[in-house]
């Protein structure tokens, strides 16, 4: 895990204390992280194949599913740990017996959907898909981190992730320059994006605006053209995050406020487009 597993777990534990109204959400993600780390310790570390940098020039994400180094047996083991955690919080659907599920096929399907691990509707709404997504994420995060350290992303000017093709669910404004960095909802890769306008529909119209969040550093950017929203943290008003996952959970109230006001996650607008 790129941001340090122990640090992430500590941040999630502390988050439950700092934001007791979000205690159950912090607890859920802490349980998921613990399950991922328990199985990750058994990995045979992947030896990544060379990537085709020409993909980036043509607007294609760098990573492919086959290049993640996923081990079918370890993936299935992790899915069996994550399944009960997800099902405990699911009041409706329960997936088929683990032994009847091809977890590699489910993980590949989720990877190619470009959707986040939970939410977004459609194919990403089933419990089986959510379990497969969280089971795959350790491989996805590690591969993205490995390649991001070796590839120049400064010229990537698209709304989707240059590593895995996922959509951003968060943005940071850099401490020194105020430059906007989008953050992938799947692999947490960061890449620069123009400050003004909507990254989802590329609108430069005045309809793109922001509202202050519940803390001084937080902003909720909305677009009245495509009705998308983007949670943003101004790092000039807040210390650099010790954990991106912590920031995601901390900002859940902004998701609820945006949805109540009639806006939706950006990948919904992108899919419709």
Buried (B, 14 or more C-beta within 10 A) or exposed (E): BBBEBEEBBBBBEBBBEEBEEBEEBBBBBBBBBBBBBEBBEEBEEBEBEEBEEEBBEEEEBBBBBEBBBBBEEBBBBBBBBBBEBBBEEBEEEEBEEBEEBEBBEBBBBBBEBBBBBBBBEEEBEBBBBBBBBBBBBBBBBBBBBBBBEEBEBEEBEBBBBBBBBBBBBBBBBBBEEEEBBBBBBBBBBBBBBEEEBBBBBBBEEEBBEEBEBEEEBBBBBBBBBBBBBBBBBBBEEBEEBBBBBBBBBBBBBBBEBBEEEEBBBBBBBBBEE
